Every structure is written in C-alpha cells, then in structure tokens.
Amino acid sequence: MTKKAGSGLPSGEQAKPEATGHCPQCDKETVHRYRPFCSKRCADLDLHNWLQGNYAIPTEEEDSQVPEDAVRH
C-alpha cells in the first residue's frame, strides 16, 4: 500500500467530504476556511456582534439598592 505524498491516505483513496452546514449569519453553505461561516465577511460580522455585546444572555437580577452612606463620593 503506497501513500500519496502529503495526503496521508493510501493511493486510490479519497478523503471523506466534511459535513456541510449553513452560515449562521446569512444561511449560505459554509466554507471550510471560515467554518462555521461562509466568508470572512460573515465571520467578521459575528465577531463585531460579540464585541458589541449583542449576544449577551439576559438575566433577571433584582435591583440592588446601596445605602447612601456606603457610597463614596
């Protein structure tokens, strides 16, 4: 059994195609280089949304009231 140079697979065998999905930004088919996105643009849009806090998980917190004498001016 001989291997193809650089592929790591025996000659005559092909790599299994990777599962494809859909871009979470625009629903196009994903591209391996930008997985899980379809392009650098969609990856950058997602990063922007993270940095802006658009993906925050809402919580129900009670308003904490601090006594005025505990606040330093």
N, CA, C and O atoms as a GROMACS GRO file, in nm:
protein
  292
    1MET      N    1   0.086  -0.118   0.000
    1MET     CA    2   0.000   0.000   0.000
    1MET      C    3   0.090   0.124   0.000
    1MET      O    4   0.171   0.142   0.091
    2THR      N    5   0.076   0.207  -0.101
    2THR     CA    6   0.155   0.330  -0.108
    2THR      C    7   0.067   0.448  -0.073
    2THR      O    8  -0.054   0.448  -0.096
    3LYS      N    9   0.131   0.547  -0.016
    3LYS     CA   10   0.057   0.668   0.023
    3LYS      C   11   0.084   0.778  -0.076
    3LYS      O   12   0.195   0.790  -0.130
    4LYS      N   13  -0.017   0.860  -0.099
    4LYS     CA   14   0.002   0.979  -0.182
    4LYS      C   15   0.082   1.080  -0.101
    4LYS      O   16   0.060   1.096   0.019
    5ALA      N   17   0.174   1.147  -0.167
    5ALA     CA   18   0.257   1.245  -0.099
    5ALA      C   19   0.171   1.357  -0.040
    5ALA      O   20   0.094   1.421  -0.111
    6GLY      N   21   0.186   1.379   0.090
    6GLY     CA   22   0.119   1.490   0.156
    6GLY      C   23  -0.025   1.465   0.195
    6GLY      O   24  -0.081   1.544   0.271
    7SER      N   25  -0.088   1.358   0.146
    7SER     CA   26  -0.229   1.338   0.177
    7SER      C   27  -0.250   1.253   0.301
    7SER      O   28  -0.352   1.267   0.369
    8GLY      N   29  -0.154   1.164   0.331
    8GLY     CA   30  -0.170   1.076   0.446
    8GLY      C   31  -0.267   0.962   0.418
    8GLY      O   32  -0.295   0.883   0.509
    9LEU      N   33  -0.318   0.951   0.296
    9LEU     CA   34  -0.412   0.846   0.259
    9LEU      C   35  -0.344   0.748   0.165
    9LEU      O   36  -0.260   0.788   0.084
   10PRO      N   37  -0.378   0.619   0.175
   10PRO     CA   38  -0.325   0.524   0.078
   10PRO      C   39  -0.367   0.565  -0.063
   10PRO      O   40  -0.473   0.625  -0.082
   11SER      N   41  -0.284   0.533  -0.164
   11SER     CA   42  -0.316   0.573  -0.301
   11SER      C   43  -0.449   0.511  -0.342
   11SER      O   44  -0.480   0.398  -0.307
   12GLY      N   45  -0.524   0.586  -0.416
   12GLY     CA   46  -0.655   0.539  -0.463
   12GLY      C   47  -0.769   0.574  -0.369
   12GLY      O   48  -0.886   0.564  -0.408
   13GLU      N   49  -0.740   0.614  -0.247
   13GLU     CA   50  -0.846   0.652  -0.153
   13GLU      C   51  -0.862   0.802  -0.152
   13GLU      O   52  -0.766   0.877  -0.166
   14GLN      N   53  -0.985   0.845  -0.135
   14GLN     CA   54  -1.013   0.988  -0.129
   14GLN      C   55  -1.059   1.024   0.011
   14GLN      O   56  -1.118   0.943   0.083
   15ALA      N   57  -1.032   1.147   0.049
   15ALA     CA   58  -1.077   1.195   0.180
   15ALA      C   59  -1.229   1.203   0.180
   15ALA      O   60  -1.291   1.236   0.080
   16LYS      N   61  -1.287   1.173   0.295
   16LYS     CA   62  -1.432   1.184   0.308
   16LYS      C   63  -1.469   1.332   0.308
   16LYS      O   64  -1.402   1.413   0.372
   17PRO      N   65  -1.573   1.368   0.235
   17PRO     CA   66  -1.614   1.509   0.237
   17PRO      C   67  -1.663   1.545   0.376
   17PRO      O   68  -1.730   1.467   0.443
   18GLU      N   69  -1.627   1.665   0.419
   18GLU     CA   70  -1.669   1.711   0.551
   18GLU      C   71  -1.817   1.747   0.547
   18GLU      O   72  -1.871   1.789   0.444
   19ALA      N   73  -1.879   1.731   0.661
   19ALA     CA   74  -2.020   1.767   0.670
   19ALA      C   75  -2.034   1.917   0.643
   19ALA      O   76  -1.959   1.998   0.695
   20THR      N   77  -2.131   1.950   0.562
   20THR     CA   78  -2.152   2.091   0.532
   20THR      C   79  -2.268   2.141   0.617
   20THR      O   80  -2.356   2.066   0.657
   21GLY      N   81  -2.264   2.268   0.641
   21GLY     CA   82  -2.369   2.328   0.721
   21GLY      C   83  -2.408   2.460   0.658
   21GLY      O   84  -2.376   2.486   0.542
   22HIS      N   85  -2.476   2.540   0.733
   22HIS     CA   86  -2.520   2.669   0.684
   22HIS      C   87  -2.467   2.778   0.774
   22HIS      O   88  -2.462   2.763   0.897
   23CYS      N   89  -2.428   2.886   0.714
   23CYS     CA   90  -2.372   3.001   0.783
   23CYS      C   91  -2.477   3.059   0.879
   23CYS      O   92  -2.591   3.082   0.838
   24PRO      N   93  -2.440   3.082   1.004
   24PRO     CA   94  -2.536   3.138   1.099
   24PRO      C   95  -2.572   3.284   1.070
   24PRO      O   96  -2.669   3.335   1.126
   25GLN      N   97  -2.494   3.352   0.986
   25GLN     CA   98  -2.522   3.492   0.954
   25GLN      C   99  -2.617   3.504   0.834
   25GLN      O  100  -2.714   3.580   0.839
   26CYS      N  101  -2.589   3.429   0.726
   26CYS     CA  102  -2.666   3.450   0.602
   26CYS      C  103  -2.730   3.323   0.547
   26CYS      O  104  -2.802   3.329   0.447
   27ASP      N  105  -2.707   3.209   0.610
   27ASP     CA  106  -2.766   3.081   0.574
   27ASP      C  107  -2.712   3.021   0.444
   27ASP      O  108  -2.771   2.927   0.391
   28LYS      N  109  -2.601   3.075   0.391
   28LYS     CA  110  -2.537   3.012   0.275
   28LYS      C  111  -2.458   2.891   0.324
   28LYS      O  112  -2.438   2.874   0.444
   29GLU      N  113  -2.414   2.806   0.231
   29GLU     CA  114  -2.335   2.690   0.267
   29GLU      C  115  -2.199   2.734   0.322
   29GLU      O  116  -2.140   2.830   0.273
   30THR      N  117  -2.151   2.664   0.424
   30THR     CA  118  -2.025   2.702   0.487
   30THR      C  119  -1.906   2.672   0.398
   30THR      O  120  -1.912   2.588   0.308
   31VAL      N  121  -1.797   2.744   0.424
   31VAL     CA  122  -1.670   2.723   0.354
   31VAL      C  123  -1.571   2.678   0.460
   31VAL      O  124  -1.562   2.740   0.566
   32HIS      N  125  -1.496   2.572   0.433
   32HIS     CA  126  -1.407   2.514   0.533
   32HIS      C  127  -1.315   2.618   0.597
   32HIS      O  128  -1.296   2.616   0.719
   33ARG      N  129  -1.260   2.706   0.518
   33ARG     CA  130  -1.165   2.806   0.570
   33ARG      C  131  -1.227   2.896   0.676
   33ARG      O  132  -1.158   2.938   0.769
   34TYR      N  133  -1.357   2.925   0.664
   34TYR     CA  134  -1.423   3.019   0.757
   34TYR      C  135  -1.526   2.950   0.846
   34TYR      O  136  -1.608   3.018   0.909
   35ARG      N  137  -1.523   2.817   0.853
   35ARG     CA  138  -1.623   2.745   0.931
   35ARG      C  139  -1.642   2.805   1.068
   35ARG      O  140  -1.543   2.837   1.134
   36PRO      N  141  -1.761   2.821   1.115
   36PRO     CA  142  -1.890   2.777   1.062
   36PRO      C  143  -1.955   2.878   0.968
   36PRO      O  144  -2.074   2.869   0.940
   37PHE      N  145  -1.876   2.973   0.919
   37PHE     CA  146  -1.931   3.078   0.832
   37PHE      C  147  -1.901   3.049   0.686
   37PHE      O  148  -1.828   2.956   0.654
   38CYS      N  149  -1.959   3.130   0.598
   38CYS     CA  150  -1.938   3.111   0.454
   38CYS      C  151  -1.828   3.202   0.400
   38CYS      O  152  -1.776   3.177   0.291
   39SER      N  153  -1.793   3.306   0.474
   39SER     CA  154  -1.695   3.402   0.424
   39SER      C  155  -1.633   3.479   0.540
   39SER      O  156  -1.681   3.474   0.653
   40LYS      N  157  -1.526   3.549   0.510
   40LYS     CA  158  -1.461   3.635   0.610
   40LYS      C  159  -1.557   3.744   0.655
   40LYS      O  160  -1.558   3.782   0.772
   41ARG      N  161  -1.638   3.794   0.562
   41ARG     CA  162  -1.733   3.900   0.596
   41ARG      C  163  -1.831   3.853   0.705
   41ARG      O  164  -1.854   3.924   0.803
   42CYS      N  165  -1.887   3.734   0.689
   42CYS     CA  166  -1.982   3.685   0.789
   42CYS      C  167  -1.912   3.655   0.921
   42CYS      O  168  -1.970   3.678   1.027
   43ALA      N  169  -1.788   3.605   0.916
   43ALA     CA  170  -1.712   3.582   1.038
   43ALA      C  171  -1.686   3.714   1.110
   43ALA      O  172  -1.697   3.722   1.233
   44ASP      N  173  -1.651   3.818   1.034
   44ASP     CA  174  -1.626   3.949   1.093
   44ASP      C  175  -1.753   4.011   1.151
   44ASP      O  176  -1.748   4.075   1.256
   45LEU      N  177  -1.866   3.992   1.084
   45LEU     CA  178  -1.994   4.042   1.138
   45LEU      C  179  -2.026   3.976   1.272
   45LEU      O  180  -2.073   4.042   1.364
   46ASP      N  181  -2.000   3.846   1.282
   46ASP     CA  182  -2.025   3.774   1.406
   46ASP      C  183  -1.932   3.824   1.517
   46ASP      O  184  -1.976   3.844   1.630
   47LEU      N  185  -1.805   3.843   1.484
   47LEU     CA  186  -1.710   3.896   1.582
   47LEU      C  187  -1.754   4.034   1.630
   47LEU      O  188  -1.747   4.064   1.750
   48HIS      N  189  -1.799   4.119   1.538
   48HIS     CA  190  -1.848   4.252   1.574
   48HIS      C  191  -1.966   4.241   1.672
   48HIS      O  192  -1.972   4.315   1.771
   49ASN      N  193  -2.058   4.149   1.645
   49ASN     CA  194  -2.173   4.131   1.734
   49ASN      C  195  -2.130   4.088   1.873
   49ASN      O  196  -2.186   4.133   1.973
   50TRP      N  197  -2.029   3.999   1.881
   50TRP     CA  198  -1.977   3.958   2.012
   50TRP      C  199  -1.916   4.076   2.085
   50TRP      O  200  -1.943   4.098   2.203
   51LEU      N  201  -1.833   4.153   2.014
   51LEU     CA  202  -1.764   4.264   2.078
   51LEU      C  203  -1.859   4.375   2.122
   51LEU      O  204  -1.830   4.447   2.218
   52GLN      N  205  -1.971   4.390   2.054
   52GLN     CA  206  -2.070   4.491   2.090
   52GLN      C  207  -2.163   4.443   2.202
   52GLN      O  208  -2.244   4.521   2.252
   53GLY      N  209  -2.153   4.316   2.240
   53GLY     CA  210  -2.238   4.263   2.347
   53GLY      C  211  -2.376   4.223   2.300
   53GLY      O  212  -2.468   4.209   2.381
   54ASN      N  213  -2.393   4.205   2.169
   54ASN     CA  214  -2.525   4.168   2.115
   54ASN      C  215  -2.565   4.026   2.147
   54ASN      O  216  -2.682   3.990   2.131
   55TYR      N  217  -2.471   3.943   2.193
   55TYR     CA  218  -2.502   3.805   2.224
   55TYR      C  219  -2.510   3.781   2.374
   55TYR      O  220  -2.492   3.669   2.420
   56ALA      N  221  -2.538   3.885   2.450
   56ALA     CA  222  -2.548   3.872   2.595
   56ALA      C  223  -2.671   3.788   2.632
   56ALA      O  224  -2.776   3.796   2.568
   57ILE      N  225  -2.655   3.708   2.734
   57ILE     CA  226  -2.766   3.627   2.783
   57ILE      C  227  -2.843   3.710   2.885
   57ILE      O  228  -2.786   3.755   2.984
   58PRO      N  229  -2.972   3.731   2.860
   58PRO     CA  230  -3.049   3.814   2.953
   58PRO      C  231  -3.064   3.744   3.088
   58PRO      O  232  -3.083   3.622   3.095
   59THR      N  233  -3.057   3.822   3.193
   59THR     CA  234  -3.075   3.769   3.328
   59THR      C  235  -3.179   3.852   3.400
   59THR      O  236  -3.205   3.967   3.364
   60GLU      N  237  -3.235   3.794   3.500
   60GLU     CA  238  -3.330   3.866   3.583
   60GLU      C  239  -3.264   3.892   3.716
   60GLU      O  240  -3.264   3.806   3.804
   61GLU      N  241  -3.208   4.010   3.732
   61GLU     CA  242  -3.143   4.047   3.856
   61GLU      C  243  -3.229   4.150   3.929
   61GLU      O  244  -3.291   4.237   3.868
   62GLU      N  245  -3.229   4.135   4.060
   62GLU     CA  246  -3.300   4.234   4.139
   62GLU      C  247  -3.216   4.360   4.147
   62GLU      O  248  -3.093   4.354   4.152
   63ASP      N  249  -3.283   4.473   4.147
   63ASP     CA  250  -3.210   4.599   4.163
   63ASP      C  251  -3.154   4.603   4.304
   63ASP      O  252  -3.227   4.593   4.403
   64SER      N  253  -3.024   4.617   4.311
   64SER     CA  254  -2.964   4.626   4.444
   64SER      C  255  -2.956   4.773   4.483
   64SER      O  256  -2.906   4.856   4.408
   65GLN      N  257  -3.006   4.801   4.599
   65GLN     CA  258  -3.002   4.938   4.647
   65GLN      C  259  -2.895   4.949   4.753
   65GLN      O  260  -2.900   4.881   4.856
   66VAL      N  261  -2.799   5.034   4.726
   66VAL     CA  262  -2.689   5.055   4.820
   66VAL      C  263  -2.723   5.174   4.906
   66VAL      O  264  -2.763   5.279   4.855
   67PRO      N  265  -2.710   5.160   5.038
   67PRO     CA  266  -2.736   5.276   5.126
   67PRO      C  267  -2.644   5.391   5.089
   67PRO      O  268  -2.528   5.370   5.053
   68GLU      N  269  -2.697   5.512   5.099
   68GLU     CA  270  -2.620   5.631   5.061
   68GLU      C  271  -2.491   5.644   5.139
   68GLU      O  272  -2.391   5.690   5.084
   69ASP      N  273  -2.490   5.605   5.266
   69ASP     CA  274  -2.368   5.620   5.345
   69ASP      C  275  -2.258   5.522   5.302
   69ASP      O  276  -2.143   5.540   5.341
   70ALA      N  277  -2.293   5.420   5.224
   70ALA     CA  278  -2.194   5.324   5.176
   70ALA      C  279  -2.129   5.371   5.046
   70ALA      O  280  -2.025   5.318   5.006
   71VAL      N  281  -2.187   5.469   4.982
   71VAL     CA  282  -2.134   5.519   4.856
   71VAL      C  283  -2.030   5.626   4.885
   71VAL      O  284  -2.057   5.721   4.960
   72ARG      N  285  -1.912   5.611   4.827
   72ARG     CA  286  -1.806   5.711   4.847
   72ARG      C  287  -1.816   5.816   4.739
   72ARG      O  288  -1.840   5.784   4.623
   73HIS      N  289  -1.797   5.938   4.776
   73HIS     CA  290  -1.804   6.048   4.678
   73HIS      C  291  -1.668   6.101   4.649
   73HIS      O  292  -1.654   6.194   4.570
   0.00000   0.00000   0.00000
